[in-house]
Amino acid sequence: MSDLRQRFYIEDSPVRGEVVHLENALQTILEQRDYAPAIRVLLGEMLSATALLASTLKIRGRISLQIQATGTLKWAMAECNHNGEVRALADYEADPRFEEATSSSTVLKSLLNPVLFINIEPEQGERYQGIVPLDKPDLASCLMQYYDLSAQIPTRIVLASDTQRSGGLLIQLLPRNSEEEQRWVDEDLWPRLTMLTETLKPEELIELDANEILYRLYNEEEVRLPETEQLKFGCTCSKERCSLALIQIGSVAVRETLEHQNPLSMDCQFCNTQYSFTAEEALALFGEHLS
């Protein structure tokens, strides 16, 4: 149950859902930085949320959630791609509230002018960015508001995290494609599932496996379970990407950096991998040579 995503369907209905558990991948990510407890919880919830949202997309690519604000938390982001690879990062200033709290709501309440961006980046095609107000008490409520108002797909999301594990559940009422589908749908199904979903406790979402969660919630429904999908930590950094970053800042800036740092080194903030460029390698990116 360590790092899994379990899709599920309610038979003969337009309802689909996902359950996500993260443990090893989450710990790998959190060990990269000395995060305060409340930030660890927030990143855990964001990672579970991106894994849930990524499964709703029928594209090859990645989806990310990014919080930007003023205050002690500057930004936080989490990402998941179509291969189930996740990564996350946050930048914040020391805050006693983050050390004492065990809830992400403490972080969200501390934010000034917060905005949540939903970024969808397909390998082919145009990128999409949605903007979600962070005006609800928790991340799940903000995402549900986005789906209800912007995507217009009735959605319920439950997120939970501690400093070691995180979990999430998403359930959606998909559009009905024909009059025949609409005629056979149980009109009480969605209100009933919504009520049952709201009974899920944070500790159950973190500690129980997907089958147990789904049985406890929906044992009176016919639930179909495809094969589980593995989730894992994955970073997209590479020396090639670092080369592109150097090209963006320009040869003048690179030459100035080389005066103080030769070879020039670049660290990936997500996985702490270090990439090194000799002066010859760096200048060759611009078709230049040492003078």
KOLBARO-598726 format. One record per residue (C-alpha): x, y, z; residue number from 1. Coordinates in nm, 2 decimals, padded with zeros to 4 digits. Example, Ala and Ser with C-alpha at 12.3 -4.5 7.8 and 13.67 -1.06 7.14 Angstrom:
2
{x: 01.23 y: -00.45 z: 00.78 resi: 1};
{x: 01.37 y: -00.11 z: 00.71 resi: 2};
END
This chain:
291
{x: 00.00 y: 00.00 z: 00.00 resi: 1};
{x: 00.31 y: 00.22 z: 00.01 resi: 2};
{x: 00.27 y: 00.43 z: -00.31 resi: 3};
{x: -00.04 y: 00.34 z: -00.50 resi: 4};
{x: -00.33 y: 00.48 z: -00.70 resi: 5};
{x: -00.65 y: 00.28 z: -00.72 resi: 6};
{x: -00.91 y: 00.38 z: -00.97 resi: 7};
{x: -01.27 y: 00.26 z: -00.91 resi: 8};
{x: -01.61 y: 00.28 z: -01.08 resi: 9};
{x: -01.96 y: 00.24 z: -00.95 resi: 10};
{x: -02.12 y: -00.01 z: -01.19 resi: 11};
{x: -02.40 y: 00.11 z: -01.42 resi: 12};
{x: -02.35 y: 00.47 z: -01.32 resi: 13};
{x: -02.15 y: 00.78 z: -01.44 resi: 14};
{x: -01.95 y: 00.78 z: -01.12 resi: 15};
{x: -01.57 y: 00.72 z: -01.11 resi: 16};
{x: -01.31 y: 00.78 z: -00.84 resi: 17};
{x: -00.95 y: 00.73 z: -00.72 resi: 18};
{x: -00.78 y: 00.65 z: -00.40 resi: 19};
{x: -00.41 y: 00.75 z: -00.35 resi: 20};
{x: -00.16 y: 00.65 z: -00.09 resi: 21};
{x: 00.20 y: 00.79 z: -00.07 resi: 22};
{x: 00.47 y: 00.69 z: 00.18 resi: 23};
{x: 00.81 y: 00.61 z: 00.03 resi: 24};
{x: 00.79 y: 00.87 z: -00.24 resi: 25};
{x: 00.67 y: 01.13 z: 00.02 resi: 26};
{x: 00.95 y: 01.05 z: 00.25 resi: 27};
{x: 01.20 y: 01.07 z: -00.03 resi: 28};
{x: 01.07 y: 01.42 z: -00.12 resi: 29};
{x: 01.05 y: 01.55 z: 00.24 resi: 30};
{x: 01.41 y: 01.43 z: 00.32 resi: 31};
{x: 01.55 y: 01.67 z: 00.06 resi: 32};
{x: 01.48 y: 01.97 z: 00.29 resi: 33};
{x: 01.44 y: 02.03 z: 00.66 resi: 34};
{x: 01.07 y: 02.12 z: 00.64 resi: 35};
{x: 00.86 y: 02.24 z: 00.93 resi: 36};
{x: 00.59 y: 01.99 z: 01.03 resi: 37};
{x: 00.30 y: 02.20 z: 00.89 resi: 38};
{x: 00.48 y: 02.24 z: 00.56 resi: 39};
{x: 00.54 y: 01.86 z: 00.54 resi: 40};
{x: 00.17 y: 01.81 z: 00.59 resi: 41};
{x: 00.08 y: 02.07 z: 00.32 resi: 42};
{x: 00.32 y: 01.91 z: 00.07 resi: 43};
{x: 00.18 y: 01.57 z: 00.15 resi: 44};
{x: -00.17 y: 01.69 z: 00.07 resi: 45};
{x: -00.06 y: 01.87 z: -00.24 resi: 46};
{x: 00.12 y: 01.55 z: -00.37 resi: 47};
{x: -00.19 y: 01.33 z: -00.31 resi: 48};
{x: -00.41 y: 01.59 z: -00.48 resi: 49};
{x: -00.19 y: 01.61 z: -00.79 resi: 50};
{x: -00.18 y: 01.23 z: -00.81 resi: 51};
{x: -00.56 y: 01.23 z: -00.80 resi: 52};
{x: -00.60 y: 01.50 z: -01.06 resi: 53};
{x: -00.34 y: 01.35 z: -01.29 resi: 54};
{x: -00.55 y: 01.04 z: -01.32 resi: 55};
{x: -00.85 y: 01.23 z: -01.45 resi: 56};
{x: -00.65 y: 01.35 z: -01.75 resi: 57};
{x: -00.64 y: 01.15 z: -02.07 resi: 58};
{x: -00.31 y: 01.29 z: -02.18 resi: 59};
{x: 00.07 y: 01.22 z: -02.17 resi: 60};
{x: 00.22 y: 01.50 z: -01.97 resi: 61};
{x: 00.21 y: 01.64 z: -01.62 resi: 62};
{x: -00.01 y: 01.84 z: -01.39 resi: 63};
{x: 00.11 y: 02.06 z: -01.10 resi: 64};
{x: -00.04 y: 02.26 z: -00.82 resi: 65};
{x: 00.14 y: 02.57 z: -00.71 resi: 66};
{x: 00.05 y: 02.80 z: -00.42 resi: 67};
{x: 00.19 y: 03.16 z: -00.44 resi: 68};
{x: 00.14 y: 03.41 z: -00.17 resi: 69};
{x: 00.30 y: 03.68 z: 00.04 resi: 70};
{x: 00.40 y: 03.61 z: 00.40 resi: 71};
{x: 00.62 y: 03.35 z: 00.56 resi: 72};
{x: 00.52 y: 03.09 z: 00.29 resi: 73};
{x: 00.64 y: 03.22 z: -00.04 resi: 74};
{x: 00.54 y: 02.93 z: -00.26 resi: 75};
{x: 00.48 y: 02.56 z: -00.26 resi: 76};
{x: 00.43 y: 02.32 z: -00.56 resi: 77};
{x: 00.36 y: 01.95 z: -00.63 resi: 78};
{x: 00.36 y: 01.77 z: -00.96 resi: 79};
{x: 00.26 y: 01.43 z: -01.10 resi: 80};
{x: 00.31 y: 01.31 z: -01.46 resi: 81};
{x: 00.13 y: 01.03 z: -01.66 resi: 82};
{x: 00.39 y: 00.78 z: -01.54 resi: 83};
{x: 00.29 y: 00.83 z: -01.18 resi: 84};
{x: 00.61 y: 01.02 z: -01.09 resi: 85};
{x: 00.57 y: 01.28 z: -00.83 resi: 86};
{x: 00.79 y: 01.56 z: -00.69 resi: 87};
{x: 00.73 y: 01.87 z: -00.47 resi: 88};
{x: 00.91 y: 02.17 z: -00.32 resi: 89};
{x: 00.84 y: 02.47 z: -00.10 resi: 90};
{x: 01.00 y: 02.79 z: 00.00 resi: 91};
{x: 00.92 y: 02.96 z: 00.32 resi: 92};
{x: 01.06 y: 03.16 z: 00.61 resi: 93};
{x: 01.08 y: 03.04 z: 00.97 resi: 94};
{x: 00.75 y: 03.07 z: 01.14 resi: 95};
{x: 00.68 y: 02.93 z: 01.49 resi: 96};
{x: 00.32 y: 02.84 z: 01.38 resi: 97};
{x: 00.46 y: 02.60 z: 01.12 resi: 98};
{x: 00.67 y: 02.42 z: 01.38 resi: 99};
{x: 00.39 y: 02.37 z: 01.63 resi: 100};
{x: 00.10 y: 02.28 z: 01.39 resi: 101};
{x: 00.01 y: 01.94 z: 01.25 resi: 102};
{x: -00.25 y: 02.08 z: 01.01 resi: 103};
{x: -00.20 y: 02.24 z: 00.67 resi: 104};
{x: -00.49 y: 02.48 z: 00.75 resi: 105};
{x: -00.25 y: 02.66 z: 00.98 resi: 106};
{x: -00.03 y: 02.74 z: 00.67 resi: 107};
{x: -00.32 y: 02.84 z: 00.45 resi: 108};
{x: -00.46 y: 03.07 z: 00.72 resi: 109};
{x: -00.12 y: 03.25 z: 00.74 resi: 110};
{x: -00.11 y: 03.33 z: 00.37 resi: 111};
{x: -00.15 y: 03.68 z: 00.24 resi: 112};
{x: -00.30 y: 03.73 z: -00.11 resi: 113};
{x: -00.28 y: 03.35 z: -00.18 resi: 114};
{x: -00.35 y: 03.20 z: -00.52 resi: 115};
{x: -00.35 y: 02.84 z: -00.63 resi: 116};
{x: -00.25 y: 02.76 z: -00.99 resi: 117};
{x: -00.35 y: 02.43 z: -01.16 resi: 118};
{x: -00.10 y: 02.38 z: -01.45 resi: 119};
{x: -00.16 y: 02.11 z: -01.71 resi: 120};
{x: 00.13 y: 02.06 z: -01.95 resi: 121};
{x: 00.07 y: 01.80 z: -02.22 resi: 122};
{x: 00.37 y: 01.66 z: -02.41 resi: 123};
{x: 00.18 y: 01.76 z: -02.73 resi: 124};
{x: -00.05 y: 02.06 z: -02.75 resi: 125};
{x: -00.12 y: 02.38 z: -02.56 resi: 126};
{x: -00.06 y: 02.43 z: -02.19 resi: 127};
{x: -00.35 y: 02.52 z: -01.96 resi: 128};
{x: -00.35 y: 02.71 z: -01.64 resi: 129};
{x: -00.64 y: 02.74 z: -01.40 resi: 130};
{x: -00.65 y: 02.99 z: -01.11 resi: 131};
{x: -00.82 y: 02.89 z: -00.79 resi: 132};
{x: -00.89 y: 03.12 z: -00.50 resi: 133};
{x: -00.75 y: 02.99 z: -00.17 resi: 134};
{x: -01.05 y: 03.12 z: 00.02 resi: 135};
{x: -01.16 y: 02.79 z: 00.18 resi: 136};
{x: -01.03 y: 02.64 z: 00.51 resi: 137};
{x: -00.84 y: 02.35 z: 00.34 resi: 138};
{x: -00.69 y: 02.25 z: 00.00 resi: 139};
{x: -00.96 y: 01.99 z: -00.07 resi: 140};
{x: -01.24 y: 02.24 z: -00.04 resi: 141};
{x: -01.06 y: 02.48 z: -00.28 resi: 142};
{x: -01.02 y: 02.21 z: -00.54 resi: 143};
{x: -01.38 y: 02.10 z: -00.51 resi: 144};
{x: -01.49 y: 02.46 z: -00.57 resi: 145};
{x: -01.27 y: 02.47 z: -00.88 resi: 146};
{x: -01.44 y: 02.15 z: -01.02 resi: 147};
{x: -01.79 y: 02.26 z: -00.93 resi: 148};
{x: -01.76 y: 02.61 z: -01.08 resi: 149};
{x: -01.50 y: 02.60 z: -01.35 resi: 150};
{x: -01.50 y: 02.24 z: -01.48 resi: 151};
{x: -01.86 y: 02.20 z: -01.39 resi: 152};
{x: -01.81 y: 01.84 z: -01.28 resi: 153};
{x: -01.95 y: 01.75 z: -00.94 resi: 154};
{x: -01.65 y: 01.64 z: -00.74 resi: 155};
{x: -01.57 y: 01.54 z: -00.39 resi: 156};
{x: -01.21 y: 01.53 z: -00.26 resi: 157};
{x: -01.08 y: 01.42 z: 00.07 resi: 158};
{x: -00.71 y: 01.48 z: 00.16 resi: 159};
{x: -00.50 y: 01.38 z: 00.47 resi: 160};
{x: -00.14 y: 01.38 z: 00.56 resi: 161};
{x: 00.10 y: 01.35 z: 00.85 resi: 162};
{x: 00.47 y: 01.40 z: 00.84 resi: 163};
{x: 00.53 y: 01.05 z: 00.70 resi: 164};
{x: 00.23 y: 00.95 z: 00.48 resi: 165};
{x: -00.05 y: 01.10 z: 00.28 resi: 166};
{x: -00.37 y: 00.99 z: 00.12 resi: 167};
{x: -00.64 y: 01.12 z: -00.10 resi: 168};
{x: -00.98 y: 01.02 z: -00.24 resi: 169};
{x: -01.16 y: 01.17 z: -00.53 resi: 170};
{x: -01.51 y: 01.08 z: -00.66 resi: 171};
{x: -01.68 y: 01.25 z: -00.96 resi: 172};
{x: -02.02 y: 01.25 z: -01.13 resi: 173};
{x: -01.93 y: 01.25 z: -01.50 resi: 174};
{x: -02.16 y: 01.40 z: -01.76 resi: 175};
{x: -02.43 y: 01.17 z: -01.90 resi: 176};
{x: -02.38 y: 01.11 z: -02.27 resi: 177};
{x: -02.72 y: 01.01 z: -02.38 resi: 178};
{x: -03.09 y: 01.01 z: -02.29 resi: 179};
{x: -03.07 y: 00.64 z: -02.23 resi: 180};
{x: -02.79 y: 00.68 z: -01.97 resi: 181};
{x: -02.99 y: 00.96 z: -01.80 resi: 182};
{x: -03.30 y: 00.74 z: -01.78 resi: 183};
{x: -03.11 y: 00.46 z: -01.60 resi: 184};
{x: -02.92 y: 00.67 z: -01.35 resi: 185};
{x: -03.02 y: 00.64 z: -00.98 resi: 186};
{x: -03.09 y: 01.00 z: -00.90 resi: 187};
{x: -03.02 y: 00.94 z: -00.53 resi: 188};
{x: -02.68 y: 00.79 z: -00.60 resi: 189};
{x: -02.47 y: 01.10 z: -00.60 resi: 190};
{x: -02.62 y: 01.25 z: -00.28 resi: 191};
{x: -02.57 y: 00.92 z: -00.11 resi: 192};
{x: -02.21 y: 00.88 z: -00.22 resi: 193};
{x: -02.14 y: 01.24 z: -00.12 resi: 194};
{x: -02.27 y: 01.18 z: 00.23 resi: 195};
{x: -02.07 y: 00.86 z: 00.26 resi: 196};
{x: -01.75 y: 01.02 z: 00.14 resi: 197};
{x: -01.78 y: 01.29 z: 00.40 resi: 198};
{x: -01.77 y: 01.03 z: 00.68 resi: 199};
{x: -01.41 y: 00.93 z: 00.59 resi: 200};
{x: -01.17 y: 01.02 z: 00.87 resi: 201};
{x: -00.82 y: 01.15 z: 00.81 resi: 202};
{x: -00.66 y: 00.86 z: 00.99 resi: 203};
{x: -00.85 y: 00.61 z: 00.79 resi: 204};
{x: -00.74 y: 00.77 z: 00.46 resi: 205};
{x: -00.38 y: 00.75 z: 00.57 resi: 206};
{x: -00.37 y: 00.41 z: 00.75 resi: 207};
{x: -00.61 y: 00.19 z: 00.55 resi: 208};
{x: -00.55 y: 00.03 z: 00.21 resi: 209};
{x: -00.77 y: 00.13 z: -00.08 resi: 210};
{x: -00.99 y: -00.18 z: -00.07 resi: 211};
{x: -01.07 y: -00.14 z: 00.29 resi: 212};
{x: -01.15 y: 00.23 z: 00.24 resi: 213};
{x: -01.38 y: 00.16 z: -00.05 resi: 214};
{x: -01.55 y: -00.13 z: 00.14 resi: 215};
{x: -01.62 y: 00.08 z: 00.44 resi: 216};
{x: -01.76 y: 00.37 z: 00.24 resi: 217};
{x: -01.94 y: 00.20 z: -00.05 resi: 218};
{x: -02.00 y: -00.16 z: 00.04 resi: 219};
{x: -02.37 y: -00.14 z: -00.06 resi: 220};
{x: -02.27 y: -00.03 z: -00.41 resi: 221};
{x: -02.13 y: -00.24 z: -00.69 resi: 222};
{x: -01.77 y: -00.11 z: -00.70 resi: 223};
{x: -01.54 y: -00.22 z: -00.99 resi: 224};
{x: -01.16 y: -00.20 z: -00.93 resi: 225};
{x: -00.91 y: -00.20 z: -01.22 resi: 226};
{x: -00.55 y: -00.28 z: -01.15 resi: 227};
{x: -00.37 y: -00.05 z: -00.91 resi: 228};
{x: -00.11 y: 00.19 z: -01.05 resi: 229};
{x: 00.23 y: 00.25 z: -00.89 resi: 230};
{x: 00.34 y: 00.60 z: -00.78 resi: 231};
{x: 00.70 y: 00.69 z: -00.73 resi: 232};
{x: 00.93 y: 00.99 z: -00.68 resi: 233};
{x: 01.07 y: 01.11 z: -01.01 resi: 234};
{x: 01.27 y: 01.42 z: -01.11 resi: 235};
{x: 01.29 y: 01.56 z: -01.46 resi: 236};
{x: 01.62 y: 01.74 z: -01.41 resi: 237};
{x: 01.91 y: 01.67 z: -01.65 resi: 238};
{x: 02.23 y: 01.83 z: -01.77 resi: 239};
{x: 02.05 y: 01.92 z: -02.09 resi: 240};
{x: 01.78 y: 02.12 z: -01.89 resi: 241};
{x: 02.06 y: 02.30 z: -01.70 resi: 242};
{x: 02.22 y: 02.38 z: -02.04 resi: 243};
{x: 01.90 y: 02.54 z: -02.15 resi: 244};
{x: 01.88 y: 02.74 z: -01.83 resi: 245};
{x: 02.23 y: 02.87 z: -01.89 resi: 246};
{x: 02.14 y: 02.97 z: -02.24 resi: 247};
{x: 01.84 y: 03.17 z: -02.11 resi: 248};
{x: 02.05 y: 03.38 z: -01.87 resi: 249};
{x: 02.30 y: 03.46 z: -02.15 resi: 250};
{x: 02.67 y: 03.44 z: -02.22 resi: 251};
{x: 02.76 y: 03.76 z: -02.03 resi: 252};
{x: 02.61 y: 03.63 z: -01.70 resi: 253};
{x: 02.77 y: 03.29 z: -01.75 resi: 254};
{x: 03.11 y: 03.45 z: -01.80 resi: 255};
{x: 03.07 y: 03.66 z: -01.49 resi: 256};
{x: 02.97 y: 03.35 z: -01.29 resi: 257};
{x: 03.28 y: 03.16 z: -01.42 resi: 258};
{x: 03.51 y: 03.43 z: -01.28 resi: 259};
{x: 03.40 y: 03.33 z: -00.93 resi: 260};
{x: 03.30 y: 02.96 z: -00.99 resi: 261};
{x: 03.49 y: 02.74 z: -01.23 resi: 262};
{x: 03.36 y: 02.48 z: -01.29 resi: 263};
{x: 03.01 y: 02.62 z: -01.28 resi: 264};
{x: 02.78 y: 02.40 z: -01.08 resi: 265};
{x: 02.40 y: 02.39 z: -01.07 resi: 266};
{x: 02.19 y: 02.20 z: -00.81 resi: 267};
{x: 01.85 y: 02.06 z: -00.86 resi: 268};
{x: 01.62 y: 02.18 z: -00.59 resi: 269};
{x: 01.40 y: 01.88 z: -00.61 resi: 270};
{x: 01.65 y: 01.59 z: -00.58 resi: 271};
{x: 01.98 y: 01.77 z: -00.49 resi: 272};
{x: 02.16 y: 01.63 z: -00.79 resi: 273};
{x: 02.45 y: 01.86 z: -00.89 resi: 274};
{x: 02.55 y: 01.93 z: -01.25 resi: 275};
{x: 02.89 y: 02.07 z: -01.33 resi: 276};
{x: 03.01 y: 02.27 z: -01.64 resi: 277};
{x: 03.37 y: 02.35 z: -01.71 resi: 278};
{x: 03.43 y: 02.69 z: -01.86 resi: 279};
{x: 03.48 y: 02.53 z: -02.20 resi: 280};
{x: 03.15 y: 02.34 z: -02.17 resi: 281};
{x: 02.95 y: 02.65 z: -02.06 resi: 282};
{x: 03.09 y: 02.88 z: -02.32 resi: 283};
{x: 03.04 y: 02.62 z: -02.60 resi: 284};
{x: 02.67 y: 02.66 z: -02.54 resi: 285};
{x: 02.70 y: 03.00 z: -02.70 resi: 286};
{x: 02.95 y: 02.89 z: -02.96 resi: 287};
{x: 03.22 y: 03.08 z: -02.78 resi: 288};
{x: 03.57 y: 02.98 z: -02.65 resi: 289};
{x: 03.79 y: 03.08 z: -02.36 resi: 290};
{x: 03.98 y: 03.41 z: -02.44 resi: 291};
END
